[in-house]
Amino acid sequence: MATPQTPYDAVLHAARDVTKLDCALDAEMLGSALLGSVYAIADEDRKSAVREFVGGFLAATTRRRAAAPTTIRTIFAKLVSDADGVAKVKRGAQAPSWSDHVGQVHLTGSYAYGDVYGDQTSYLATFAYDDSESGGPEHAVVALVDHNIGIVKDVFVGGQAAQVLDQVRQLCAQDELTWFREEDPARLRDAVERHLAVTDALSDLPGEGSLATDRALAGARLALLPRIAPRRAAAEPPPLSAAERTVLVRTFLASPEAVRFGLDTVDGPDLASLHFCLSLVLDHTASFSPPDPMRWSPAVAGLFLLDWVHRRAVLDMDDAAMLPRVLRGWAAYAARQRRLPQEAATQTDTAIEEMVPEFVRLYTTGERRSPATAAVAQLMADGIDPNDPVALDAWIEANRQRLGEEPA
């Protein structure tokens, strides 16, 4: 066969045996995988790229009357129902018997499970075809939401819903650091679609998993779920006010955790470092969505200690010596406030302790400082007060070349 001349020809070639599949689910998974290649290579607004591709495909292949082209058009039209030309798609005369059952499913269950820290939540929905013989088996759609980076990290469609659900139940029952519950389907749809919108706009997708290949089918199934009833959008809680932060810090410093790490007796020159480090802890948690000063885990601690603080703050040696101790105390305090299992608190504390050598190395090398942070660090090393505008202007003028600027 000649080399396909267009992406549409390539898809038709890849789908040439679609009519030989046994059921609608197999066909939908094939169609989703084909669209996954479009999703994966798009450099922006991936969902729109897939929709535009499907619209172009339907227009370009409208005169192809053979069984395979008409069948794959039917599948694409069900997977991406808002693409141009979907309303004109007709079942082909030679289409397999299961083609009428593509997308004809109903929800059989909706669930959520995740870790007690709040790092990740997986949403699981199960679906059955109205005609299981032609449609295929009951199947599960799973979406993994990572709350630390605010995206859907992976999606998965599996053809053995009961087996997937049973495995999840067993794993959660055996692990005190996980939870499992039934979930309202509208809440499930809202949570997954909000995070998918962020994922769709990423320039680079998470490296592993079936996100690209299963995205279209997962999206089509989510679209069958009810939406949250119209209401006034709940405003995200604002970050703590200055007064609230002061009360929280005082409460912490009177806690057993502060005593355990010797933070309740800090005084003299170290007191400024203590309060600066606590302000960094609170600043970092204010960046969460929603802001939550008590949400700490090994993963969150790693993001803070090995990345965020180097990009956002300038530490002196006293601050760098104080910060890991403050973080260990605060994380232990937060775990108690949230009533996490002791094992969860222990894991976080152990992880922070193990991060200290790398934190010290990054502090020493400055390799993760942002340009702005690096400039402030150099300014302070040169003995310039950032609050002295005259000294600051003189320093900038003297260091324009090092800062990569042209003289005025």
TAJOVEN-V16967 format. One record per helix or strand. SS is the DSSP state (~ for helix, > for strand). FROM is the first residue (numbers start at 0). LEN is the number of residues. Records with the same first field share a line. If there is no record, write none. Layout:
BEGIN
SS = FROM-LEN ; FROM-LEN
END
This chain:
BEGIN
~ = 6-8 ; 17-3 ; 23-18 ; 45-15 ; 66-13 ; 85-3 ; 96-5 ; 131-4 ; 160-14 ; 184-16 ; 210-12 ; 241-12 ; 255-5 ; 269-17 ; 297-15 ; 316-21 ; 341-24 ; 370-11 ; 388-10 ; 399-4
> = 104-11 ; 119-10 ; 138-8 ; 150-8 ; 177-5
END
